[in-house]
Amino acid sequence: MSSSGLMPIGAFAQRSGLTASALRFYADSGLLAPAEVDAFSGYRFYAVGQVERAVLLRRLREIGMPLATVQAVLDAEPGEAVRLVEEHVKKVASDAATAQQHAAAIKASLADEPRLTVATLSGPVLAAAIEQILTATTYEPGMTVLNGVRFESGPEAVVLTATDRYRLSTRTLVSSDPAPVACAATVDADDLRACLPDLRRSPEVTITAARHAVQMRLQNREDCHCRLLSEPFPDYRLVLDGLSTVSTRVTVEKTLLLRAIEAISSPRISMVVRSGRIIVTGIVDTRDVPVPASVTGLDADIWFEVTTLYPAISTAIGADLLLDFRGPDQPATVRSADHGDLTTLAMPIQPELSEASPQQRL
């Protein structure tokens, strides 16, 4: 560092993580002017106080932010800067999803392989079913298949399944044009999300499958292409077949139960099941919120993470729910009382659950 307290460009480059050539570029573009330029040599010097701006500039460019937006972030108040970063990230994610969709379509057109017609379904009905199932997907390092939806088709129906290992949802749809042979594949959940707006607006959807992608042929709209995941999907049928005997069965109005859960401000709640009612309480907010219910079987007291239970209830079909309990450490089943083609398993927790005691998995 010089006697004037300024750093030569090489030292500043090391402090900021930017190369000297990048610093010259950003100086010439007006983003980061040097504190002083030697009049004779043209050598550039930077102040210690500029390091923070330089590091932020580097980090913004690392996420692909264009220069104009970088300038706006650097000059904005903190709140506005955060908004601009969030807006950029959303655009990047949207562009990536679009690129993936286009890439799937390109690969499908290049691949010289037969396509199998899987099913023909109502677009709005399929979109609703996918939305219900997507709540059970998750991002987990090393297990990309958990961000996938299992499609299984046969002569009778199409079954959609997803699991995050704490919750499992499976949905059955009847095809108007059933597949003559059985077909199974795991479809990328992000690609399915991108298809939802067009699916909702297509009266009919014909699903075809190839080696690397599923194609949804829409009426009066561009076809949707979804990538397939190669990782084996968890054996959910083994979980369903291995369920123990139901000890408590409850019929309850969906809206009333959701309101009770929403009324309790707690990350973990208990459902105390007694004759004629469910009492919802929390591990933090310990108020009792009673919900009328029809109960058969044993009394029960089951604890859940709200993030596991609430989606299982909110996505159920119809006004009434059937809840099957098997004990405080066994999966609970959530079904629609009038349309039993959406089934969700929700894994309970122990009431003393702490950060050091992980939630049980299916």
C-alpha positions in Angstrom: 0.0 0.0 0.0 1.3 3.5 -0.9 2.0 6.2 1.6 -1.2 7.9 0.6 -3.2 4.9 1.8 -4.1 3.8 -1.7 -3.5 0.3 -3.2 -2.0 -0.3 -6.6 -4.3 -2.2 -9.0 -2.6 -5.5 -8.4 -3.1 -5.4 -4.6 -6.7 -4.3 -5.0 -7.3 -7.1 -7.5 -6.1 -9.6 -4.9 -8.3 -8.0 -2.2 -11.4 -7.9 -4.3 -11.1 -11.2 -6.3 -11.2 -9.3 -9.6 -8.5 -9.4 -12.1 -6.6 -6.3 -13.1 -8.1 -6.5 -16.6 -11.6 -6.7 -15.1 -10.9 -3.7 -12.9 -9.9 -1.7 -16.0 -13.1 -2.8 -17.8 -15.3 -1.8 -14.9 -13.5 1.5 -14.5 -14.0 2.2 -18.2 -17.7 1.2 -18.0 -18.3 3.5 -15.0 -19.0 0.9 -12.4 -15.8 1.2 -10.3 -13.6 4.1 -11.0 -10.1 4.1 -9.3 -9.6 6.5 -6.5 -6.6 8.0 -8.2 -4.8 7.7 -11.6 -1.2 8.7 -11.9 -1.1 11.6 -14.4 2.2 10.5 -15.9 2.1 6.7 -15.9 -1.7 6.2 -16.0 -1.3 3.7 -13.2 -4.5 3.2 -11.2 -4.8 3.2 -7.4 -7.8 2.2 -5.3 -8.9 3.0 -1.8 -9.6 0.4 1.0 -13.1 1.7 1.1 -13.8 0.5 -2.4 -13.1 -3.2 -1.6 -16.7 -3.8 -0.5 -18.2 -2.3 -3.7 -15.7 -4.3 -5.8 -16.6 -7.6 -4.0 -20.3 -7.0 -4.5 -19.8 -6.1 -8.1 -17.9 -9.4 -8.6 -20.6 -11.4 -6.9 -23.3 -9.8 -8.9 -21.5 -10.6 -12.1 -21.0 -14.2 -10.9 -24.8 -14.7 -11.0 -24.9 -13.4 -14.5 -26.3 -9.9 -13.8 -26.0 -7.5 -16.8 -24.0 -4.3 -16.3 -27.0 -2.0 -16.3 -28.6 -3.9 -13.5 -25.3 -4.2 -11.6 -25.1 -0.4 -11.7 -28.6 0.0 -10.4 -27.9 -2.4 -7.5 -24.6 -0.7 -6.5 -26.3 2.7 -6.4 -29.6 1.6 -4.8 -30.7 1.6 -1.1 -30.5 -1.9 0.5 -34.2 -2.7 0.1 -34.3 -1.8 -3.5 -31.0 -3.6 -4.1 -32.5 -6.8 -2.6 -35.5 -6.5 -4.9 -33.4 -6.1 -8.0 -31.3 -9.2 -7.1 -34.5 -11.2 -6.5 -35.9 -10.0 -9.8 -32.8 -11.1 -11.6 -32.7 -14.5 -10.0 -36.4 -15.1 -11.0 -35.6 -14.2 -14.6 -32.5 -16.5 -14.6 -34.6 -19.4 -13.2 -37.4 -18.7 -15.8 -34.9 -18.6 -18.6 -33.3 -21.8 -17.5 -36.7 -23.6 -17.3 -37.5 -22.3 -20.8 -34.2 -23.5 -22.1 -34.7 -26.9 -20.6 -38.1 -27.2 -22.1 -36.8 -26.2 -25.6 -33.8 -28.6 -25.2 -36.2 -31.4 -24.4 -38.2 -30.6 -27.5 -35.0 -30.4 -29.7 -33.7 -33.7 -28.4 -37.1 -35.3 -29.0 -37.1 -34.1 -32.6 -33.5 -35.3 -33.2 -34.0 -38.7 -31.6 -35.0 -41.4 -34.1 -37.1 -43.5 -31.8 -40.8 -44.5 -31.5 -43.1 -42.7 -29.1 -45.7 -44.5 -27.0 -49.1 -42.9 -26.4 -49.6 -43.1 -22.6 -53.0 -41.6 -22.1 -55.5 -38.9 -23.1 -56.8 -36.7 -20.3 -58.6 -33.5 -19.6 -56.1 -30.7 -19.4 -57.6 -28.9 -16.4 -58.0 -32.2 -14.5 -54.4 -33.2 -15.2 -53.2 -29.8 -14.2 -55.0 -30.0 -10.9 -53.7 -33.5 -10.2 -50.1 -32.4 -10.9 -50.5 -29.5 -8.6 -51.7 -31.7 -5.8 -48.9 -34.2 -6.3 -46.1 -31.5 -6.6 -46.6 -30.5 -3.0 -44.8 -33.8 -2.1 -41.7 -33.1 -4.2 -38.5 -31.6 -2.8 -35.0 -30.6 -3.6 -32.4 -32.8 -1.8 -28.7 -33.0 -2.7 -27.8 -36.4 -4.1 -31.5 -37.4 -4.6 -32.7 -35.6 -7.7 -35.5 -38.2 -8.0 -37.3 -36.6 -5.1 -38.0 -33.6 -7.4 -39.8 -35.9 -9.8 -43.3 -37.2 -10.3 -43.8 -40.9 -11.1 -46.1 -41.5 -14.0 -47.6 -45.0 -14.3 -50.1 -45.8 -17.0 -52.0 -48.9 -17.9 -55.3 -50.1 -19.4 -57.3 -48.9 -16.4 -55.8 -45.6 -15.2 -52.9 -43.2 -14.9 -51.3 -42.9 -11.5 -49.2 -39.9 -10.4 -46.9 -40.3 -7.3 -44.4 -38.1 -5.5 -42.6 -38.3 -2.1 -40.2 -36.2 -0.1 -39.8 -39.1 2.4 -41.9 -37.4 5.0 -45.0 -37.3 2.9 -46.2 -39.4 0.0 -49.0 -38.5 -2.4 -50.5 -40.7 -5.1 -53.3 -39.6 -7.5 -55.3 -41.8 -9.9 -56.8 -40.5 -13.2 -59.0 -42.3 -15.6 -57.9 -41.9 -19.2 -60.4 -41.4 -22.0 -58.0 -43.3 -24.3 -56.1 -45.9 -22.1 -52.7 -47.1 -23.1 -52.7 -50.7 -24.4 -49.5 -51.5 -22.5 -48.2 -50.5 -19.2 -45.7 -47.6 -19.1 -43.8 -46.0 -16.2 -41.4 -43.0 -16.0 -40.3 -40.4 -13.5 -40.8 -36.8 -14.9 -38.9 -33.8 -13.8 -41.1 -31.7 -11.4 -39.8 -28.3 -12.6 -40.8 -29.1 -16.2 -44.2 -30.1 -15.1 -44.6 -26.8 -13.2 -43.7 -25.0 -16.4 -46.4 -26.8 -18.3 -49.3 -26.1 -15.8 -50.5 -22.8 -17.4 -50.9 -24.4 -20.8 -52.4 -27.6 -19.4 -55.2 -25.6 -17.6 -56.2 -24.1 -21.0 -56.2 -27.2 -23.1 -59.5 -29.2 -23.1 -57.6 -32.4 -23.9 -54.0 -33.6 -23.5 -52.4 -36.6 -25.1 -49.4 -37.8 -23.3 -46.7 -39.7 -25.2 -43.4 -41.1 -23.9 -40.0 -41.7 -25.5 -36.7 -42.7 -24.0 -35.7 -39.3 -22.6 -38.8 -37.2 -22.4 -42.6 -37.1 -22.0 -44.5 -35.0 -24.5 -47.9 -33.4 -23.8 -49.7 -32.7 -27.0 -52.1 -29.8 -26.3 -55.0 -28.5 -28.3 -54.3 -25.1 -30.0 -51.1 -24.7 -28.0 -47.5 -25.6 -28.3 -46.6 -29.0 -27.0 -44.9 -29.4 -23.6 -41.8 -31.5 -23.3 -40.7 -32.8 -19.9 -37.4 -34.5 -19.1 -37.3 -37.9 -17.6 -35.2 -38.7 -14.5 -33.0 -41.8 -14.7 -32.6 -42.4 -10.9 -34.8 -45.2 -9.5 -38.0 -43.9 -7.9 -38.5 -45.0 -4.3 -40.6 -48.2 -4.0 -43.7 -46.5 -2.7 -45.9 -49.6 -3.2 -43.8 -51.4 -0.6 -44.6 -48.6 1.8 -48.4 -48.7 1.0 -48.5 -52.5 1.2 -46.6 -52.5 4.5 -49.0 -50.1 6.3 -50.2 -51.5 9.7 -53.8 -51.8 10.7 -55.8 -48.6 11.1 -56.6 -48.0 14.8 -58.5 -44.7 14.5 -60.6 -43.4 11.6 -61.9 -39.9 11.4 -64.2 -38.1 9.1 -63.9 -34.3 9.3 -64.8 -31.3 7.2 -61.6 -30.1 5.4 -62.2 -26.4 5.8 -62.8 -26.6 9.5 -59.6 -28.6 10.1 -57.5 -26.2 7.9 -58.8 -23.2 9.9 -57.9 -24.9 13.2 -54.4 -25.6 12.0 -54.0 -22.0 10.7 -55.3 -20.7 14.1 -52.4 -22.3 16.0 -49.1 -20.4 15.6 -46.7 -23.3 16.0 -44.4 -25.2 13.7 -45.6 -28.5 15.3 -49.1 -29.4 16.1 -50.9 -32.2 17.9 -54.2 -33.7 16.8 -55.9 -35.1 19.9 -58.7 -37.4 18.6 -61.6 -38.2 20.9 -65.2 -39.2 20.4 -67.0 -36.6 18.3 -64.0 -34.2 17.8 -60.4 -33.4 17.0 -58.6 -31.0 19.3 -55.8 -29.2 17.5 -53.0 -27.7 19.7 -49.4 -26.6 19.3 -46.0 -27.2 20.8 -45.5 -23.4 21.1 -49.1 -22.0 20.9 -50.8 -24.4 23.4 -54.4 -23.2 22.9 -57.0 -25.9 22.2 -59.0 -25.5 19.0 -61.8 -28.1 18.8 -63.1 -29.4 15.4 -66.3 -31.5 15.1 -65.5 -35.0 13.7 -66.9 -38.5 13.4 -64.5 -40.8 15.1 -64.4 -44.6 15.2 -61.7 -46.7 17.0 -59.2 -45.7 19.7 -58.5 -42.3 21.1 -55.3 -40.9 19.6 -52.8 -38.1 20.1 -50.6 -37.6 17.0 -48.0 -34.9 16.4 -47.0 -33.5 13.0 -44.8 -30.9 11.5 -47.1 -28.3 10.0 -45.1 -28.3 6.8 -45.9 -32.0 6.4 -49.5 -32.1 7.5 -50.9 -28.8 6.0 -50.1 -29.6 2.4 -51.5 -33.1 2.7 -54.9 -31.7 3.9 -55.1 -28.5 1.8 -54.6 -30.5 -1.5 -57.2 -33.1 -0.7 -60.2 -33.4 -3.0 -63.7 -32.6 -1.8 -65.3 -31.0 1.3 -64.7 -33.9 3.6 -61.6 -35.9 4.6 -61.0 -39.4 5.9 -58.0 -39.6 8.2 -56.6 -43.0 9.2 -54.3 -43.1 12.2 -52.1 -46.2 13.1 -50.3 -44.8 16.1 -48.0 -42.0 17.0 -45.0 -43.4 15.0 -46.8 -44.8 12.0 -47.8 -43.0 8.7 -51.2 -41.3 8.8 -53.4 -41.5 5.7 -55.3 -38.5 4.3 -58.0 -39.2 1.7 -61.0 -37.5 0.3 -64.2 -38.9 1.7 -66.1 -38.6 -1.6 -63.3 -39.0 -4.1 -60.9 -41.5 -2.8 -58.4 -41.3 -5.7 -56.0 -38.9 -4.0 -54.1 -40.6 -1.1 -51.4 -38.9 1.0 -49.3 -40.4 3.7 -48.0 -38.0 6.3 -45.3 -39.1 8.8 -45.9 -38.1 12.4 -43.2 -36.8 14.8 -42.4 -37.3 18.4 -43.7 -34.4 20.6 -40.2 -33.9 22.1 -38.7 -33.5 18.6 -35.7 -31.2 18.5 -33.0 -30.1 16.1 -30.9 -33.1 17.3 -33.8 -35.5 16.8 -34.7 -35.7 13.1 -38.2 -36.3 11.8 -39.0 -39.9 11.0 -39.1 -40.7 7.3 -41.4 -43.0 5.4 
